[in-house]
């Protein structure tokens, strides 16, 4: 049989195109246009207290510019501009939306819960309904983890909603997430098949004495260390036996980096062998729980100078199953699907689309928006 | 020329033997036999307050048994037994001693400084003098980092001593180590060519609000996360510009694990590119500072199931220069030099001996003790 280079190339392109259609972006941030959009859902005494801080928790020296709308509106506030700038050019058919708000560090658990509820109502009415004719937007249920009982009720409130597909919490907390008072949240997530996303934020701020980095001085210091809180929470959840107690619970590490995972798995597996008498509820190697229960979004993926090194490390952690593509739009850290071109078509297809479909129980066409 | 397999083997053995003679163990813990050994160096009002806690900071479920002396004395208290059990059988000619005491978490900086001074006097009189006829023991200057000015004076006090070769602090602290009030310590270390070892301990205990892991529930959780505080301190020292301000400062990460380093280098280098306007004092890539200024002891080295994976990761971080062999004697985590047999003879020779000789300015014979 003759080999036809042209048809080979065509086939490769078709494969590439196929693997890049129906992309699911698992970390897209949207915001209300102004405080009034949230306030309309808040009763007193909370309403008059609510405002939107310009910088969430930590002052980045880099202000997003590319994602400001042509008429000067804030990044992540306009659905049509988001479709035009993010979805269409990159073949993204589904965006998992993670609104960001100031709830996890607040001293008043009732205020924090009320703000979370107001954001969920706002997201449900706008991005998940009014702006969602094509069904491109899926939402994250915001909860205030200071009061896990109340947070569980908030999850129950939205669990049947067709477009809320996960729960999201900040990494900043009073205690590592394996500790027992958090279990009502995990029980609600597991019962409703809702993954729990942990997003960086509120570490060491306000009431959050779990300050994994202490009190960093610069944004570079803070951002370079985003993985530390994630690792703390995962180690705590493993050693406290959360995944045995809630076998259906899935955790999504968003914006926490990726390549630290193999070293953590090795360290955990090694110490588990000598110390498991202390944690008899752990039935498997820590790395097995991590593979089964944890997913990680790709932005910010560490990029060494040589892709071979990155591939070597990824191959040590079942990356084809564990990773979910994310752009982190509209942040300046934005990463397009093209940044995964160094992976095999099979790995790309899983990370860009299949893994998220499975995780979020999405049944979507592969057509573009 | 004929190849003689026997002579080849002899040569290889000679090379191996050469590389394993004169081994330097960079993390050996010694303790006073009883509280009186320290109290004799303490004045009132400190003397009556001093006692030795059975467990330093965190209760391990594993008590060292193999290192209890034949007549039932505590591990790490008897020099002849330590020679017999650690030095002679493993060809270790030099042990860098790191006494462990309860100074970094104490609310009273004067008490903490007095205890540190007492330990230094005790170590100087015993392990570095009375027990040191063969010169096998080198010491670490203990300081209480709560009061950096006083700590710097303590360093000055011992800097000319022939057998104190580094300064040691606990990782547990009130703030990440890049922050400015710590600089008198770095100034003293750099001026006297004394590396600063950071050893796990006192994280989140007492006054140490830098609780990198929050308040872990189990020893496994704590031990698996030992690297987090180390990473926090390194990121802080880099971004605050400590290594530009003190170009001669060397940091030794002891008992903090190893294989997390490449992922941290990648993350730092990547974010530095976008955020360096914030830290104009950083003149080089973060990974370059780490390679030049940081050394890491090998115990506990993460051990994946396949040595190839470990070698791959090590090769991403200049491991031949950065690693220093350590046994962590008399802890149950003890690792012998044999555990590095998977490395090349050249790498082993550097890690077992040459790197430490350079770092600590040791001029020692390669004969066994």
Boltz contact constraints between the chains, C-beta under 6 A:
constraints:
  - contact:
      token1: [A, 61]
      token2: [B, 277]
      max_distance: 6.0
  - contact:
      token1: [A, 61]
      token2: [B, 278]
      max_distance: 6.0
  - contact:
      token1: [A, 175]
      token2: [B, 214]
      max_distance: 6.0
  - contact:
      token1: [A, 176]
      token2: [B, 214]
      max_distance: 6.0
  - contact:
      token1: [A, 210]
      token2: [B, 214]
      max_distance: 6.0
  - contact:
      token1: [A, 212]
      token2: [B, 212]
      max_distance: 6.0
  - contact:
      token1: [A, 213]
      token2: [B, 232]
      max_distance: 6.0
  - contact:
      token1: [A, 214]
      token2: [B, 175]
      max_distance: 6.0
  - contact:
      token1: [A, 214]
      token2: [B, 176]
      max_distance: 6.0
  - contact:
      token1: [A, 214]
      token2: [B, 210]
      max_distance: 6.0
  - contact:
      token1: [A, 218]
      token2: [B, 239]
      max_distance: 6.0
  - contact:
      token1: [A, 218]
      token2: [B, 278]
      max_distance: 6.0
  - contact:
      token1: [A, 218]
      token2: [B, 279]
      max_distance: 6.0
  - contact:
      token1: [A, 220]
      token2: [B, 239]
      max_distance: 6.0
  - contact:
      token1: [A, 220]
      token2: [B, 271]
      max_distance: 6.0
  - contact:
      token1: [A, 220]
      token2: [B, 275]
      max_distance: 6.0
  - contact:
      token1: [A, 220]
      token2: [B, 278]
      max_distance: 6.0
  - contact:
      token1: [A, 220]
      token2: [B, 279]
      max_distance: 6.0
  - contact:
      token1: [A, 221]
      token2: [B, 235]
      max_distance: 6.0
  - contact:
      token1: [A, 221]
      token2: [B, 236]
      max_distance: 6.0
  - contact:
      token1: [A, 221]
      token2: [B, 239]
      max_distance: 6.0
  - contact:
      token1: [A, 223]
      token2: [B, 271]
      max_distance: 6.0
  - contact:
      token1: [A, 224]
      token2: [B, 235]
      max_distance: 6.0
  - contact:
      token1: [A, 224]
      token2: [B, 267]
      max_distance: 6.0
  - contact:
      token1: [A, 224]
      token2: [B, 268]
      max_distance: 6.0
  - contact:
      token1: [A, 224]
      token2: [B, 271]
      max_distance: 6.0
  - contact:
      token1: [A, 225]
      token2: [B, 235]
      max_distance: 6.0
  - contact:
      token1: [A, 228]
      token2: [B, 228]
      max_distance: 6.0
  - contact:
      token1: [A, 232]
      token2: [B, 213]
      max_distance: 6.0
  - contact:
      token1: [A, 235]
      token2: [B, 221]
      max_distance: 6.0
  - contact:
      token1: [A, 235]
      token2: [B, 224]
      max_distance: 6.0
  - contact:
      token1: [A, 235]
      token2: [B, 225]
      max_distance: 6.0
  - contact:
      token1: [A, 236]
      token2: [B, 221]
      max_distance: 6.0
  - contact:
      token1: [A, 239]
      token2: [B, 218]
      max_distance: 6.0
  - contact:
      token1: [A, 239]
      token2: [B, 220]
      max_distance: 6.0
  - contact:
      token1: [A, 239]
      token2: [B, 221]
      max_distance: 6.0
  - contact:
      token1: [A, 257]
      token2: [B, 267]
      max_distance: 6.0
  - contact:
      token1: [A, 259]
      token2: [B, 263]
      max_distance: 6.0
  - contact:
      token1: [A, 260]
      token2: [B, 260]
      max_distance: 6.0
  - contact:
      token1: [A, 260]
      token2: [B, 263]
      max_distance: 6.0
  - contact:
      token1: [A, 263]
      token2: [B, 259]
      max_distance: 6.0
  - contact:
      token1: [A, 263]
      token2: [B, 260]
      max_distance: 6.0
  - contact:
      token1: [A, 263]
      token2: [B, 302]
      max_distance: 6.0
  - contact:
      token1: [A, 266]
      token2: [B, 302]
      max_distance: 6.0
  - contact:
      token1: [A, 266]
      token2: [B, 304]
      max_distance: 6.0
  - contact:
      token1: [A, 267]
      token2: [B, 224]
      max_distance: 6.0
  - contact:
      token1: [A, 267]
      token2: [B, 257]
      max_distance: 6.0
  - contact:
      token1: [A, 267]
      token2: [B, 302]
      max_distance: 6.0
  - contact:
      token1: [A, 268]
      token2: [B, 224]
      max_distance: 6.0
  - contact:
      token1: [A, 270]
      token2: [B, 303]
      max_distance: 6.0
  - contact:
      token1: [A, 271]
      token2: [B, 220]
      max_distance: 6.0
  - contact:
      token1: [A, 271]
      token2: [B, 223]
      max_distance: 6.0
  - contact:
      token1: [A, 271]
      token2: [B, 224]
      max_distance: 6.0
  - contact:
      token1: [A, 275]
      token2: [B, 220]
      max_distance: 6.0
  - contact:
      token1: [A, 278]
      token2: [B, 61]
      max_distance: 6.0
  - contact:
      token1: [A, 278]
      token2: [B, 218]
      max_distance: 6.0
  - contact:
      token1: [A, 278]
      token2: [B, 220]
      max_distance: 6.0
  - contact:
      token1: [A, 279]
      token2: [B, 218]
      max_distance: 6.0
  - contact:
      token1: [A, 279]
      token2: [B, 220]
      max_distance: 6.0
  - contact:
      token1: [A, 302]
      token2: [B, 263]
      max_distance: 6.0
  - contact:
      token1: [A, 302]
      token2: [B, 266]
      max_distance: 6.0
  - contact:
      token1: [A, 302]
      token2: [B, 267]
      max_distance: 6.0
  - contact:
      token1: [A, 303]
      token2: [B, 270]
      max_distance: 6.0
  - contact:
      token1: [A, 304]
      token2: [B, 266]
      max_distance: 6.0
  - contact:
      token1: [A, 309]
      token2: [B, 316]
      max_distance: 6.0
  - contact:
      token1: [A, 312]
      token2: [B, 312]
      max_distance: 6.0
  - contact:
      token1: [A, 316]
      token2: [B, 309]
      max_distance: 6.0
